[in-house]
């Protein structure tokens, strides 16, 4: 952008009510177990597995692939 260019922008104001401290007696504790997490992950990943079957799932696979790519680049003349 040069000095003679301008950007048209609209300024928006947002009003937020004041925060309220909730006494511990009013807090409802929720439990989220590992089983809940894995179940949610399974439901979300099922539709993706078919379309993204070529994508490595683990970070170890990703790191291994990147190291192989670097080695190939390093060995090029």
C-alpha positions as CSV (number, residue, x, y, z in Angstrom):
1,X,0.0,0.0,0.0
2,X,1.3,3.4,-0.9
3,X,0.9,6.7,1.0
4,X,-1.9,7.8,-1.3
5,X,-4.0,4.7,-0.8
6,X,-6.7,4.6,1.8
7,X,-8.6,1.8,3.4
8,X,-12.4,2.2,4.0
9,X,-13.3,0.8,7.3
10,X,-16.4,0.8,9.5
11,X,-15.9,1.1,13.2
12,X,-18.1,-1.1,15.4
13,X,-18.7,-0.6,19.1
14,X,-19.7,-3.6,21.3
15,X,-21.2,-3.1,24.7
16,X,-20.6,-5.9,27.1
17,X,-22.4,-6.2,30.5
18,X,-20.2,-6.3,33.6
19,X,-19.0,-9.7,34.6
20,X,-20.4,-11.3,37.7
21,X,-18.5,-13.5,40.1
22,X,-20.3,-16.7,40.6
23,X,-20.2,-18.2,44.1
24,X,-18.8,-21.7,44.3
25,X,-22.2,-22.9,45.6
26,X,-23.8,-22.0,42.2
27,X,-21.2,-23.7,40.0
28,X,-22.4,-26.9,38.4
29,X,-19.6,-29.4,38.0
30,X,-19.5,-31.3,34.7
31,X,-17.4,-34.4,34.2
32,X,-15.8,-35.0,30.9
33,X,-14.1,-38.4,30.9
34,X,-11.6,-39.8,28.5
35,X,-14.3,-42.1,27.2
36,X,-16.5,-39.0,26.4
37,X,-13.5,-37.5,24.6
38,X,-12.7,-40.6,22.6
39,X,-16.4,-41.1,21.7
40,X,-16.7,-37.6,20.4
41,X,-13.4,-37.9,18.5
42,X,-14.7,-41.2,16.9
43,X,-17.9,-39.5,15.8
44,X,-16.1,-36.6,14.3
45,X,-13.3,-38.5,12.6
46,X,-15.4,-41.2,11.0
47,X,-16.6,-39.1,8.1
48,X,-13.1,-37.7,7.6
49,X,-11.2,-41.0,7.5
50,X,-12.4,-41.9,4.0
51,X,-11.6,-38.6,2.4
52,X,-8.4,-38.1,4.3
53,X,-7.1,-41.6,4.4
54,X,-3.8,-40.4,2.9
55,X,-3.1,-38.0,5.8
56,X,-0.9,-39.4,8.6
57,X,-2.8,-39.4,11.9
58,X,0.2,-39.3,14.2
59,X,2.7,-36.5,14.7
60,X,5.5,-39.2,14.6
61,X,4.4,-40.1,11.0
62,X,4.4,-36.4,10.1
63,X,7.8,-35.8,11.5
64,X,9.2,-38.9,9.8
65,X,7.8,-37.7,6.5
66,X,9.3,-34.2,6.9
67,X,12.7,-35.7,7.7
68,X,12.6,-37.8,4.6
69,X,11.7,-34.7,2.5
70,X,14.6,-32.7,4.0
71,X,17.0,-35.6,3.3
72,X,15.8,-35.7,-0.3
73,X,16.3,-31.9,-0.7
74,X,19.7,-32.1,1.0
75,X,20.9,-34.8,-1.4
76,X,19.9,-32.9,-4.6
77,X,22.7,-31.3,-6.5
